[in-house]
Amino acid sequence: MPVSVSDQIQKSVLLKAPLARVWKALTDSKEFGEWFGVKFEGPFVAGAPLHGIITPTNADLAVAKMQQPYAGRAFDITVDRIEPQHLFSFRWHPYAIEPNVDYSEEPATLVVFALEEKSNGVLLTVTESGFDRIPLDRRAKAFTANEGGWTMQMTLLEKHLARSA
């Protein structure tokens, strides 16, 4: 069944870092949180839910300032799959930023980080799918926010890897 354009966001970036380094930045929950902008309560474990709180990124001061109004808000995911140095995925409620809204009954989207080693770095492709199942009243806003958000997150990861190289 084909995926509709409105159901999926996909972004790719060629990262100038070794595969093992990129993998650690993606799958070590503490390091992921440093560049992404969240502090998790524990490690990523396939099949397990994980609670975190939004904590502004340390990879870019301008982005940290944009994240600051959301600092301290819940950031909950369920880790889906961990396939070492190849794929990491989780489910979450996109753009779940309203403090008094319970998003737990909504369908979650799936975020997949796929890695492919290239001669000049690592090709990272991030795909978030499942937007067509999000309630209509917030679907467009969630899609638009995450479309821009994933572009920003790819840049944050690049900056993080360059700084920690």
C-alpha positions as a Markdown table, in Angstrom:
| # | Residue | x | y | z |
|---|---|---|---|---|
| 1 | Met | 0.0 | 0.0 | 0.0 |
| 2 | Pro | 1.6 | 3.3 | -1.0 |
| 3 | Val | 2.3 | 5.9 | 1.7 |
| 4 | Ser | 0.6 | 9.3 | 1.2 |
| 5 | Val | 2.6 | 12.4 | 1.1 |
| 6 | Ser | 0.7 | 13.7 | 4.2 |
| 7 | Asp | 1.5 | 10.5 | 6.2 |
| 8 | Gln | 5.3 | 10.6 | 6.2 |
| 9 | Ile | 8.2 | 12.9 | 6.7 |
| 10 | Gln | 11.7 | 11.8 | 5.4 |
| 11 | Lys | 15.0 | 13.6 | 5.8 |
| 12 | Ser | 18.5 | 12.5 | 5.0 |
| 13 | Val | 21.9 | 13.8 | 5.8 |
| 14 | Leu | 25.5 | 12.6 | 5.2 |
| 15 | Leu | 27.3 | 12.7 | 8.5 |
| 16 | Lys | 31.1 | 13.0 | 8.4 |
| 17 | Ala | 31.7 | 10.6 | 11.3 |
| 18 | Pro | 32.4 | 6.9 | 11.8 |
| 19 | Leu | 29.4 | 4.6 | 11.9 |
| 20 | Ala | 30.1 | 3.6 | 15.5 |
| 21 | Arg | 30.2 | 7.3 | 16.6 |
| 22 | Val | 26.9 | 8.1 | 14.8 |
| 23 | Trp | 25.3 | 5.0 | 16.3 |
| 24 | Lys | 26.3 | 6.0 | 19.8 |
| 25 | Ala | 24.9 | 9.5 | 19.3 |
| 26 | Leu | 21.6 | 8.0 | 18.3 |
| 27 | Thr | 21.2 | 5.2 | 20.8 |
| 28 | Asp | 22.9 | 6.3 | 24.0 |
| 29 | Ser | 19.8 | 8.0 | 25.6 |
| 30 | Lys | 22.0 | 10.5 | 27.5 |
| 31 | Glu | 23.9 | 11.5 | 24.4 |
| 32 | Phe | 20.7 | 11.5 | 22.2 |
| 33 | Gly | 19.2 | 13.9 | 24.7 |
| 34 | Glu | 22.1 | 16.3 | 24.7 |
| 35 | Trp | 21.7 | 17.1 | 21.0 |
| 36 | Phe | 18.0 | 16.5 | 20.7 |
| 37 | Gly | 16.9 | 18.4 | 23.7 |
| 38 | Val | 15.5 | 15.9 | 26.2 |
| 39 | Lys | 16.7 | 14.2 | 29.4 |
| 40 | Phe | 15.6 | 10.6 | 29.7 |
| 41 | Glu | 15.2 | 8.6 | 32.9 |
| 42 | Gly | 17.1 | 5.6 | 31.6 |
| 43 | Pro | 18.6 | 3.8 | 28.6 |
| 44 | Phe | 16.9 | 2.9 | 25.3 |
| 45 | Val | 15.6 | -0.7 | 25.5 |
| 46 | Ala | 13.7 | -2.2 | 22.5 |
| 47 | Gly | 10.0 | -2.6 | 23.3 |
| 48 | Ala | 10.1 | -0.4 | 26.4 |
| 49 | Pro | 8.5 | 2.9 | 27.2 |
| 50 | Leu | 10.8 | 5.7 | 28.4 |
| 51 | His | 10.0 | 8.9 | 30.1 |
| 52 | Gly | 11.9 | 12.1 | 29.7 |
| 53 | Ile | 11.6 | 15.8 | 30.0 |
| 54 | Ile | 12.3 | 18.5 | 27.5 |
| 55 | Thr | 15.7 | 20.0 | 28.3 |
| 56 | Pro | 17.1 | 22.5 | 25.7 |
| 57 | Thr | 19.8 | 21.2 | 23.4 |
| 58 | Asn | 23.5 | 21.9 | 24.1 |
| 59 | Ala | 24.3 | 21.7 | 20.4 |
| 60 | Asp | 23.1 | 25.1 | 19.4 |
| 61 | Leu | 22.3 | 28.2 | 21.5 |
| 62 | Ala | 19.6 | 29.6 | 19.2 |
| 63 | Val | 17.7 | 26.3 | 19.1 |
| 64 | Ala | 18.1 | 25.9 | 22.8 |
| 65 | Lys | 16.4 | 29.3 | 23.2 |
| 66 | Met | 13.5 | 28.1 | 21.0 |
| 67 | Gln | 13.1 | 25.0 | 23.1 |
| 68 | Gln | 13.3 | 26.9 | 26.4 |
| 69 | Pro | 9.5 | 27.6 | 26.7 |
| 70 | Tyr | 8.9 | 23.8 | 26.6 |
| 71 | Ala | 11.6 | 23.0 | 29.2 |
| 72 | Gly | 10.3 | 20.6 | 31.9 |
| 73 | Arg | 7.5 | 19.2 | 29.8 |
| 74 | Ala | 7.0 | 15.5 | 29.5 |
| 75 | Phe | 8.7 | 13.7 | 26.6 |
| 76 | Asp | 7.5 | 10.1 | 26.4 |
| 77 | Ile | 8.5 | 7.5 | 23.8 |
| 78 | Thr | 8.3 | 3.8 | 23.3 |
| 79 | Val | 11.5 | 2.3 | 21.8 |
| 80 | Asp | 10.5 | 0.1 | 18.9 |
| 81 | Arg | 13.6 | -1.5 | 17.5 |
| 82 | Ile | 17.4 | -1.4 | 18.0 |
| 83 | Glu | 19.4 | -3.1 | 15.2 |
| 84 | Pro | 23.0 | -2.3 | 16.0 |
| 85 | Gln | 24.6 | 0.2 | 13.7 |
| 86 | His | 21.8 | -0.1 | 11.3 |
| 87 | Leu | 18.4 | 1.0 | 12.6 |
| 88 | Phe | 16.9 | 2.6 | 15.7 |
| 89 | Ser | 13.2 | 3.4 | 16.0 |
| 90 | Phe | 10.7 | 4.7 | 18.5 |
| 91 | Arg | 7.0 | 5.7 | 18.7 |
| 92 | Trp | 5.8 | 9.0 | 20.1 |
| 93 | His | 3.0 | 11.5 | 20.0 |
| 94 | Pro | 4.1 | 14.2 | 17.6 |
| 95 | Tyr | 4.0 | 17.8 | 18.7 |
| 96 | Ala | 2.5 | 16.8 | 22.0 |
| 97 | Ile | 3.4 | 20.1 | 23.7 |
| 98 | Glu | 0.2 | 21.3 | 25.3 |
| 99 | Pro | 0.7 | 20.8 | 29.1 |
| 100 | Asn | -2.9 | 20.0 | 30.0 |
| 101 | Val | -3.7 | 17.6 | 27.1 |
| 102 | Asp | -3.6 | 13.8 | 27.5 |
| 103 | Tyr | -2.2 | 12.4 | 24.2 |
| 104 | Ser | -2.1 | 8.8 | 25.4 |
| 105 | Glu | -5.2 | 7.8 | 23.6 |
| 106 | Glu | -4.0 | 9.1 | 20.2 |
| 107 | Pro | -2.2 | 6.8 | 17.8 |
| 108 | Ala | 1.6 | 7.4 | 17.9 |
| 109 | Thr | 3.8 | 8.0 | 14.9 |
| 110 | Leu | 6.9 | 5.8 | 14.2 |
| 111 | Val | 10.3 | 7.5 | 13.9 |
| 112 | Val | 13.0 | 5.4 | 12.2 |
| 113 | Phe | 16.7 | 6.3 | 12.1 |
| 114 | Ala | 18.3 | 4.2 | 9.4 |
| 115 | Leu | 22.1 | 4.2 | 8.9 |
| 116 | Glu | 24.0 | 3.3 | 5.8 |
| 117 | Glu | 27.8 | 3.4 | 5.8 |
| 118 | Lys | 29.2 | 5.3 | 2.8 |
| 119 | Ser | 32.9 | 5.9 | 1.7 |
| 120 | Asn | 32.7 | 9.5 | 2.9 |
| 121 | Gly | 30.6 | 9.1 | 6.0 |
| 122 | Val | 27.3 | 7.7 | 7.2 |
| 123 | Leu | 24.0 | 8.4 | 5.4 |
| 124 | Leu | 21.3 | 8.9 | 8.1 |
| 125 | Thr | 17.7 | 8.8 | 6.9 |
| 126 | Val | 15.0 | 9.7 | 9.4 |
| 127 | Thr | 11.5 | 8.8 | 8.5 |
| 128 | Glu | 8.4 | 9.6 | 10.6 |
| 129 | Ser | 5.2 | 8.0 | 9.5 |
| 130 | Gly | 1.7 | 7.6 | 10.7 |
| 131 | Phe | 0.4 | 11.2 | 10.5 |
| 132 | Asp | -2.8 | 10.2 | 8.7 |
| 133 | Arg | -3.9 | 8.5 | 11.9 |
| 134 | Ile | -3.4 | 11.7 | 14.1 |
| 135 | Pro | -6.7 | 13.4 | 14.9 |
| 136 | Leu | -7.7 | 15.8 | 12.2 |
| 137 | Asp | -7.8 | 18.8 | 14.5 |
| 138 | Arg | -4.1 | 18.6 | 15.1 |
| 139 | Arg | -2.7 | 16.6 | 12.2 |
| 140 | Ala | -1.6 | 19.5 | 10.0 |
| 141 | Lys | 0.1 | 21.4 | 12.9 |
| 142 | Ala | 1.9 | 18.2 | 14.0 |
| 143 | Phe | 3.1 | 17.5 | 10.5 |
| 144 | Thr | 4.3 | 21.0 | 9.8 |
| 145 | Ala | 6.0 | 21.3 | 13.2 |
| 146 | Asn | 7.8 | 18.0 | 12.7 |
| 147 | Glu | 8.7 | 18.7 | 9.0 |
| 148 | Gly | 10.7 | 21.7 | 10.2 |
| 149 | Gly | 11.7 | 20.0 | 13.4 |
| 150 | Trp | 13.5 | 17.0 | 11.7 |
| 151 | Thr | 15.4 | 19.4 | 9.5 |
| 152 | Met | 16.6 | 21.2 | 12.7 |
| 153 | Gln | 17.4 | 18.0 | 14.5 |
| 154 | Met | 19.6 | 16.8 | 11.6 |
| 155 | Thr | 21.5 | 20.0 | 11.9 |
| 156 | Leu | 21.8 | 19.6 | 15.7 |
| 157 | Leu | 23.2 | 16.1 | 15.3 |
| 158 | Glu | 25.7 | 17.3 | 12.7 |
| 159 | Lys | 26.9 | 20.0 | 15.1 |
| 160 | His | 27.0 | 17.6 | 18.0 |
| 161 | Leu | 29.1 | 15.1 | 16.1 |
| 162 | Ala | 31.5 | 17.9 | 14.8 |
| 163 | Arg | 31.9 | 19.2 | 18.3 |
| 164 | Ser | 32.5 | 15.8 | 19.9 |
| 165 | Ala | 34.8 | 14.5 | 17.2 |
